[in-house]
Amino acid sequence: MRPFEFPQEFQTSEIATNGTSLHVRCGGNGPAVLLLHGYGETGDMWAPMAVDLAGEHTVVVPDLRGMGLSAKPAGGFDKKTQAADMAGVLDQLGIARADLVTHDIGNMVGYALAAQYPNRVTRFVLIDAPLPGIGPWEEILKNPLLWHFRFGGPDMERLVAGRERIYLDRFWNEFSATPSRFSEAAREHYAKLYALPGAMHSGFMQFAAFDQDALDNKTFLAKGKLSMPVLAIGGEKSFAKTMADVMRHAAVNVHEGVIPDSGHWIMEENPTATISIVRKFLHSRL
C-alpha cells in the first residue's frame, strides 16, 4: 500500500458534528477504536495502524477541527469543545463505546473526551505529549523547544504564509530522533494540507487554547481521576517515561511504555513498535 492509504473497504465521509464538519475515515469490524492525531500531521498518520487493527476493530480516524480536510471554523479549538466533536462523530456512527488511541494534541482532546464521557471510553492510549494544567505542565512549558506554544496571531500567520513547509520542517526535524525517517513524501503530503486556506490559522488556534484547556482540565480533575485502563507511551528520545508520570496525576490505572529508537513522531520513526505496543494493550486482560 502507498503511504497514507487506508484499507480499500474504509469509507471516507464528512460528518456534521457540534457546529462543524469533520473529515472521517471508518472501516473494519469489531469493537471500536478512535484514533486522534496531533499537530504537524493529520488522521493520515494512522494509516498503518488502521491496516493492522481493522481485522478485529471498527477503526474511526477523524481529522481534528480545523485540520487536514476537516472544516476550518472560526473557533471551538479548546479541547473540551473538540471532545464534544468526537462524541458527535461516535453518535453519527452509532458507536456507544470505543478504545481511544491519541498522539500529541490528540492526547488533549482524548483526555477531555474521557473526562467528560468516561462511560464511552473503554481503554485509553496516550502518546508523547503533555496535558495542559496536569502534573508537570508548568515545568514542561519552560522548555525552550516549545516556543511555538505561544506563537500565533495575524503577524505570525503572515510570516509562515507560503512557507508552511519551512515552518513544519522545524518540528519534524527537532522532535525526531532520526529526522530522515520523517520521509520527504510525508513532509510534502502534510505541508500541502497545512497550506490549505485557514489551516495554519487553525493550527495556531489549537495552541492558543492551551490556557483555557488547563483551566478545563483542572476542573475535570477536581471531579476525580480517570478510572479506565490507561497506557501512557513516550518516544525514547522524547517524553519517554514522563508520559506515565503525567498520567498518574490524571488516572488511577496507568501502564507505561516507551517506543525505542524514536522521538516524538512515533508512527514515522518506529511504526512497528508503536503498533505492537498499542495492539498488545488493547487486547490484554487488565
C-alpha positions in Angstrom: 0.0 0.0 0.0 1.1 3.6 -0.6 1.8 5.9 2.3 -1.4 7.3 3.9 -3.6 4.7 2.1 -6.3 3.2 4.3 -7.7 -0.3 3.6 -9.9 -0.3 0.5 -13.0 -1.1 2.5 -12.7 2.1 4.6 -15.3 4.7 3.9 -14.5 8.4 4.0 -17.2 10.9 4.9 -17.8 14.5 6.1 -19.6 14.2 9.4 -21.5 17.2 10.8 -20.9 17.5 14.5 -21.1 20.2 17.1 -21.5 23.0 14.7 -18.7 22.0 12.3 -17.8 19.2 9.9 -15.1 16.6 10.3 -13.4 14.5 7.7 -13.6 10.9 9.0 -12.3 7.6 7.7 -14.0 4.5 9.1 -13.7 0.8 8.4 -13.1 -2.7 9.9 -15.2 -4.9 12.1 -15.4 -5.4 15.9 -15.0 -3.2 19.0 -14.5 0.4 18.0 -11.2 2.3 18.3 -10.9 6.0 17.8 -7.5 7.3 16.6 -6.8 11.0 17.2 -3.8 12.8 15.6 -1.8 15.9 16.6 -0.2 19.0 15.2 2.1 18.6 12.2 0.1 15.6 10.9 -3.5 14.6 10.2 -5.5 11.4 10.6 -3.4 10.1 7.8 -0.6 9.3 10.2 -2.7 6.4 11.5 -3.0 4.5 8.2 -0.5 1.7 9.1 -2.2 1.2 12.5 -5.7 1.2 10.8 -4.5 -1.5 8.4 -3.3 -3.6 11.4 -6.4 -3.1 13.6 -9.2 -3.3 11.0 -9.4 -7.1 11.1 -10.5 -7.0 14.7 -11.8 -3.5 15.3 -14.0 -0.9 13.8 -11.4 1.9 13.3 -12.5 5.6 13.3 -10.0 8.2 12.2 -11.1 11.8 12.1 -9.1 14.9 11.2 -9.4 17.3 14.2 -11.4 20.5 13.9 -9.7 22.9 11.5 -7.0 20.4 10.5 -6.5 18.2 7.5 -9.6 18.0 5.3 -12.0 18.9 8.1 -13.8 22.3 8.1 -12.0 25.4 9.3 -14.4 27.1 11.7 -13.7 30.4 13.4 -13.5 29.0 16.9 -14.0 26.0 19.2 -10.3 25.0 19.4 -10.4 24.4 23.2 -10.2 20.7 23.7 -13.4 20.5 25.7 -15.3 21.6 22.6 -13.3 19.2 20.4 -14.1 16.3 22.7 -17.8 17.1 22.0 -16.9 17.0 18.3 -15.7 13.4 18.8 -18.7 12.4 20.9 -20.8 13.6 17.9 -18.8 11.6 15.4 -19.3 8.4 17.5 -23.0 9.2 17.8 -23.3 9.6 14.0 -21.6 6.3 13.5 -23.8 4.6 16.1 -20.8 3.8 18.4 -21.6 3.8 22.1 -18.1 2.9 23.4 -14.6 2.9 22.0 -11.0 2.4 22.8 -9.1 5.6 22.4 -5.6 6.0 20.9 -4.1 9.5 20.7 -1.0 11.4 19.9 0.2 15.0 20.6 -2.8 17.4 20.6 -5.0 14.3 20.1 -4.0 13.4 23.7 -5.6 16.7 25.0 -8.8 16.1 23.0 -8.8 12.5 24.2 -8.4 13.4 27.8 -11.3 15.9 27.6 -13.4 13.2 25.9 -12.5 10.6 28.6 -13.1 13.0 31.4 -16.5 14.2 30.1 -17.8 10.9 28.8 -16.0 8.2 30.9 -18.6 5.6 30.1 -17.8 5.9 26.4 -14.0 5.2 26.6 -13.1 1.6 27.4 -9.2 1.9 27.2 -7.1 5.0 26.6 -3.6 5.1 25.0 -1.9 8.5 25.1 1.4 9.0 23.1 4.1 11.6 23.7 2.6 14.9 24.7 1.6 16.5 28.0 -1.8 17.6 29.2 -2.4 21.3 29.9 -2.7 22.0 33.6 -2.0 18.4 34.6 1.1 17.3 36.6 4.4 18.9 35.5 2.7 21.1 32.9 4.3 24.4 34.2 7.8 22.8 34.2 7.3 21.4 30.7 6.3 24.9 29.4 9.8 26.2 30.4 11.4 24.0 27.7 12.7 26.5 25.0 11.9 23.9 22.3 8.2 24.6 23.0 8.3 28.3 22.0 5.6 27.5 19.4 3.0 27.1 22.2 2.9 31.0 22.3 3.5 31.6 18.6 0.4 32.9 16.8 -1.6 35.8 15.7 -2.0 37.6 12.4 1.6 38.6 12.0 2.9 35.1 12.7 0.4 33.8 10.1 1.8 36.3 7.6 5.3 35.1 8.4 4.5 31.4 7.5 2.1 32.0 4.6 3.6 30.3 1.6 6.4 28.9 3.9 4.4 26.2 5.6 6.9 23.5 4.7 9.8 25.5 6.3 7.8 26.0 9.5 6.8 22.4 9.8 10.2 21.1 9.0 11.3 22.6 12.2 9.0 20.3 14.2 9.7 17.2 12.1 13.5 17.7 12.5 13.8 18.9 16.1 11.4 16.5 17.6 12.7 13.4 15.7 15.4 11.1 17.0 16.3 10.5 13.3 14.8 13.2 11.1 15.4 11.2 7.9 12.7 8.8 9.0 10.1 11.5 8.5 10.1 10.9 4.8 10.1 13.5 2.0 6.8 12.1 0.8 5.3 12.6 4.2 6.6 16.1 4.5 5.2 17.1 1.2 1.9 15.5 2.0 1.4 17.3 5.2 2.8 20.6 4.0 0.2 20.7 1.3 -2.6 20.0 3.8 -1.3 22.7 6.2 -1.2 25.2 3.3 -4.9 24.9 2.7 -6.9 28.1 3.4 -7.4 28.5 7.1 -5.2 25.5 8.1 -2.3 27.3 9.7 -4.6 29.7 11.5 -6.5 26.7 12.9 -3.2 25.1 13.9 -2.1 28.2 15.8 -5.5 28.3 17.5 -5.0 24.8 18.8 -2.1 26.1 20.8 -3.7 29.4 21.7 -6.4 27.5 23.6 -3.9 25.8 26.0 -4.6 28.3 28.8 -8.4 27.5 28.6 -7.6 23.8 28.3 -5.5 24.0 31.5 -8.4 25.5 33.4 -10.9 23.0 32.0 -8.5 20.1 32.8 -8.2 21.2 36.4 -12.0 21.3 36.6 -12.2 17.8 35.2 -9.5 16.5 37.6 -11.3 18.0 40.6 -14.1 15.6 39.9 -11.8 12.6 40.0 -9.2 10.8 38.1 -9.9 8.6 35.0 -10.8 5.1 36.0 -10.4 3.2 32.7 -7.1 1.5 31.9 -4.6 3.9 30.6 -1.4 3.3 28.6 1.0 6.2 28.6 3.7 5.9 25.9 6.6 8.2 25.2 9.2 8.1 22.5 12.6 7.0 23.9 14.2 10.3 22.7 11.2 12.4 23.6 8.9 12.1 26.6 9.8 8.5 27.4 8.6 7.6 30.9 7.5 11.2 31.6 4.2 10.3 29.8 3.4 7.9 32.6 4.4 10.4 35.2 2.0 12.9 33.7 -0.9 10.4 33.5 -0.5 9.2 37.1 -1.7 12.7 38.1 -4.9 12.1 36.0 -5.7 8.4 36.1 -5.8 5.6 38.6 -4.8 2.6 36.4 -1.8 3.7 34.4 0.5 1.4 32.5 3.7 2.8 30.9 5.5 2.2 27.6 8.4 3.6 25.7 8.9 3.4 21.9 12.6 2.6 21.3 14.7 4.5 18.9 12.1 7.1 18.4 11.5 10.8 19.1 8.1 12.4 19.0 6.9 11.2 15.6 6.3 7.6 16.6 4.3 6.5 13.5 7.0 7.8 11.2 10.1 6.8 13.2 9.1 3.4 14.6 5.6 2.3 13.4 6.2 -1.4 14.0 7.0 -0.9 17.7 4.1 1.6 18.1 1.5 -0.7 16.6 2.8 -3.6 18.6 2.6 -1.9 22.0 -0.9 -0.5 21.2 -2.2 -3.8 19.9 -0.9 -5.6 23.0 -2.6 -3.2 25.3 -5.9 -3.1 23.5 -6.1 -6.9 23.5 -4.6 -7.6 27.0 -6.6 -8.8 30.0 -6.4 -6.0 32.6 
